[in-house]
Amino acid sequence: MATGDPIKYLQLAAELRRGIRGGDWPPGSRLPTEVQLAAAHGLSVNTVRRALEVLAGEGSVERRQGAGTFARSVPPPPGARRRIAVVLPERDWYFPPVIAGIEAAAAHTRTTIDVHTTGYADRGWDRLTRLADRLAGAEGLLIAHPGPADAADAAHTRLLRELPLPYVLLERAPAGIGDPSEHVSTDHAGGVYLALAHLAGLGHHDVALVCRTDAAPSRGISTGFTEGAAALGLRVTARLDWPSTTDCESFEEVLAAQPPFADTVLGGVLGSGATGLICFGDMEGSALLAAARRARVRVPKDLALVSCEDRHAATEQVPLTSVAPEKFRLGSLGLETLLRRIDEPDAELRQVWLRPRLTVRASCGALAANPS
């Protein structure tokens, strides 16, 4: 029985490998049959079979009895660097520690990362749709889409699912229970529960929430506050909205524009009878601390305050107790998850929630060890 030309089957294997790497057959897609490949390339079926055996041996394809041959990601040659695209709304406000985590994981895996930014909201989605040509050559994509936490509508959901690369969402939950998107995100709801439990332990039973509107963590923070207060038997006295800031001004510029609004919000919190307050992030926490100083409200004696971010919290005149997302670990685990998906297309899905830590500082009047 003929075994096929020893040069031609290696040439065919190389050509098919290039096609898989180039996206002609994305991971998980079925290649043409042996007969179809033989006819297309003018080769014998035995030659095609030997080529496919080479690709199966190296992990580039998977041969399934009775179903056909399916493409897998082509592993890079020994010593080669991988290339991953990272798409974020911005890189100067929330995401620097996330990028640092990605870079650290990349250094250990010989991976090159290219970071692209889109901005937020509709403008960000428009820029995301125009990024496709700049992602050419990447093996996979880490993405925090322009927001909110899940895709805003069916068109945005479809855009994510039709991305031409394997992808992992960062700080963005899938768009529904049936969404197969992998993600690594902060469990904001669990973090708020830790904060409420700490306030309750200090004797604060009347609590309020100041939450930014329509930002990625908003839903988790709001859900954690509602469910946590109910579970702990706390009385919710007020829930106040704070407008989202979608342009990346400096922290100082944002705070400079907040005093009148912050004074009004603080008045609403105190008027409700709350003695414990959870706020969305450091911007809100800092503005409310300044408003408290203007109103001669003592923090923490008159009002205990917790922020859900921990970027500027430690530098305040009254350092803020904070729910601190594990941003560095989130970035590194996101890259690890993506590389695993590229190397093992059929592996089980990872949808990961990382519980943040509660960092206790003076704004709650207690410097005890962290309860988390």
N, C-alpha and C positions, 0 to 999 in steps of 0.2 A: 504494500500500500504506500502510495506516495505520501511523503510527510510535508511537502511544500518547500518552496525555495527558501533557503536559510537567510538570504539577504532580503528578499521581498517581504517576508513576514515581519522582520524587524523594522523595515521601512514603513510598513502599514501600521505597526504598533506605534511608531513615532508620530505618524500623521494623525492617528486617532487620538493619541495623547495630547497633541497640540489642539485638536478640535475640542476636547473636553476642557482643557485649560482656557481656551479662548471663548468658551460659552456656547459652542455649537450644540453641545449636549450638557445642559446644566446638571448639577448633582441630583440624582434621583430619576433623571429622564432615561427612557429606553433607547438604546442604540438600534440601528437597522439590524435585521437578521443576518446570519452568516451568508445566506444565499444572496440577499440584497447587497451586502458589502462586496461579495465576490464579483457580482455582476457590475457593480459601480466601478470597481478598481481593476477589472480584467484579471482576477486571480482565481485560483482554485479555492474551494471551500476549506480544504485542509490548511492552506496558507492562512486564510482568515482565522480559522480556529486557533492556530498556533499564536497568531498575533493577539487574539483575545485572551489566550492563556497567559501570555506575558503580562498583559495589563491587569488581569485578575491577580496574578502573583504579587504584583507591586501595590495592589490596592486601588488602582485607578478605575476599575470596573468591578461589578459584582454580577456573577452569573447565577441566575435563579432557575432551578429546574422547572421546565414547562412554562416559564414566563418570559425568558429572554435575558439579555445583557443590559445592565443598568450602569450609568455613569456615576462615579464617585469623584471627590476632589482629588486632583493629582498632587501627591506630596512633593514639596520642593526638593530639588537635588541636595545632597549633603553639603552643608556650608552656605547654601543660598539664603537670602533674606526674603521674608514674606512681606507683603505690602497690604496694609489695612487702611481704609478710609474711615475717618471719624467726622461725623456731622453733628454740630451742636448749635443751639440758638446763639450763644455767645461764649467767649472764653475769658472774660475779665471780671465776672461777678460771682456767679454760683459755681462755675465749673473748673477753676484752676486746680483744686485738689483732685478732681476726677481725672483731668488730663495727666496730672502727675502720676496717678495710679496706673493709667494706661501706659504711660512711658516706662514706668518701672517694670511692668509685666513684659512690655515689648523688648526691653533690654535683655531679659532672661530668655527670650524665645527667638532672638534674631529676627525681629519684626520691625519694619519701617512703618510709621504711621503718618498719614497726611490729614491735618485738621482743617475742616471747612466750617464756616459759620453762616447762619441763615438769618438771624434775627428772629423775632417772635411774631405770633398772630398771622394774619393773612399775608402780610409782606414776607414773612418767613416761609410760608408754604409756597408762595410764588417762586422764591429763590431756590427752594428745595427742588422744585420741578425742573429747574434749569441747570441743576448740578450734574446731571447724568453723564455728560461728556467728560467732566472733570474727574469722574470716578473710574475711568477706563484704566485697566491694569491692576486694580485692587482685587484681592481675593475675597474680601468680605467687608462688611460695613457695621460700625458701631454708631448708633443714631439716637439722639434726643431730639425728637421732632419739635416743631415750633410751638406746640401746646394746643389745648390744655393737656391734662394728664393722659387722657386717651384721645384717639383721633376725633376731631371735632364733628365730622360728618362722614357719610358714606364715601364721598369722593376721596377724602383724606385717607380713610381706612384702605380703600382700594389702591391708592398710590403706594402705601407702605407694602401691601401684600404683593404688588407687582414689581417691586424693586428687583433688579437683575442680579443681585448678589445675595449670598447668605447674610443675614443681619441679626443683630441683637439690639433691643431697645435699652437705653439707659435712662433711669428715673422717669420712665413712661410705662404705665401698665398697658397690657393688651386691650383692644377695643371691646371686648366682650368675652363671655365664658367660652365661646367656640373659637376664639382667635388663637392660632397656633404660634404666634410670635413669641420668641424667647425674649426674656427681659431680666435685668438686674436693677432693682429699684429700692428706695428707702421706704420702710414701713412707717410712714408718718403717723398713721392712726395708733400704732403701738407706742410710738414715741410720746404722743400726747397723753396716752393713758399713764405712762410713767410719770409725766409732769403732774397730772391731776392727783395721782396717788401720793406724790410728794407733798403737794399742797394740802391734801386732806390730812396727812400725817402731822402737818404743822398747825392744824386746827382751822384751816380755811374751808368752810362748807358752802359759801356763796361764791360762785365763780362766773367769770365772763370770758368771752372769746372775741378777739379782734382778728379777722381773717381777710387776707387779700382776695380780691374777686378774680375768679377765672384764671388762676395760675396753676401750674402743674401740681404742686402739693396740696392745693386748696381742698380738694375732695377728701383726701386722707386725713388732713388736720381736722376738718369739720366732722367727719365720721367718728374719728377718735374722741373728739370732745363730747359729742352726743352720747355715744355708747359708753365712754369712760365715766362720764358724770352719772349716768344712770346706774352703772355697775357699782359705783362707789357711794351712791346715795347722796350726791352733791346737788345743790340747787343752782340751776342755770338762771342767772339774773339778766344777762344781756348777751346778744350776738350782734356784733357791729362789723360792717364791711369797710375795707380799706382798698382804694382803687389800685389796680395793678400798675406797675411801672414796666413798660415793655421796651423802653430805650435804655441803653446801658450808660447812663450818666454816672459820674463818680458818686460815691456814697455821700460825700459832703454836699454835692449839688442837690441830691435828692432831699437830704434833710433840710436844706435851706428853704425849700419850697413847702415844708410840711407844717410849720408852727400853728397857723390858725385852725387847720383841720385837726391836728393832734390835740389841740386844746379842747375842741368840741368832742372828740372821741373820748378823751379822758373824762370829761364831764359826764358823758353818758354812762361810762363804766361806774364811776363813783355814785352817780345818781341812782343806779340800779341796786346799790347796796353790796356790790361785789367787793370782797377783800382779796381775792386771788384772780389773776388775769393771765390767760394764755394769749400770746400774740404770734402772728404768722412768722415773722423773721426779725433780724437785727435792725433793719430799717425802721420797722414799726416800733420795736422795743426802744431804740435810741430816741426816736421822736417823742414817744410817750414819757420816757425818763425826763427829757427836757421840758415837756409840758408839766410834769409833776413838780419840777423845780420852780417853774414860773408860778404855779398855783400853790406852792408851799405844802404840797402833799408829800408825806414822808414815805419813801420806799426803803425798806419793806414794812415799816410799822403800820402805815395806813393802807398800803396796797402791795401785795407780793406779786412779782412779775416774772414770767417765764417766756423766753423767745424760742422759736423753733428753727434755729439756723446755726449759730455759733461761729460766725466769721469775725464780727467786730465786738462780740459780747464781752470779752474779757477786758477790753480797753476802756469801757465806760467808767464814768465817775463812780457809779454804783455798778460793779460788774454784774452782768445778767446771768442768772441761771438759764441754761440752754439745753434744748433737745438737739443733740449734735449728730447729724447724719454721718455715716462712715464713708465719706466721699472717696477717699484714697482707695479703700478696699473695694468700693463699688466699681471704680475704673479698672482696677486690676482683674477683678472677677469677671467683669464684662468682656475683657479681651480674652481671658482664659475660656470663657463660654463660647465665644465666637470661633476661636481656633479649634476648639473641640467639634463644633458643628461642621467646620470645613473639613476636618480630618475624618469625622465619623458622621456622614450625612444621615444615617439611619438611627443614630443614638436617640434616647428618650429626650423629650423637651425639658429645658430648664426654665422655670419661671420663678425667680428668686426675690424674696423680700428680705432686706437687711434691717434688723431692728437698730435704731439709733441709740446712743447713750444719753443719759441725763447727767449733765455737768452742773453740779450745784455750786452757786456763787452767792454773793451778798444780797442780790435782789429778792431773795426769799427769806433772808434773815437766818440762814442756816448754812454752815460749812461742813456738814457731815459727809461721810463717805457716800459715794454715788450708790443709789438704791438699785441701779440697773445691773 
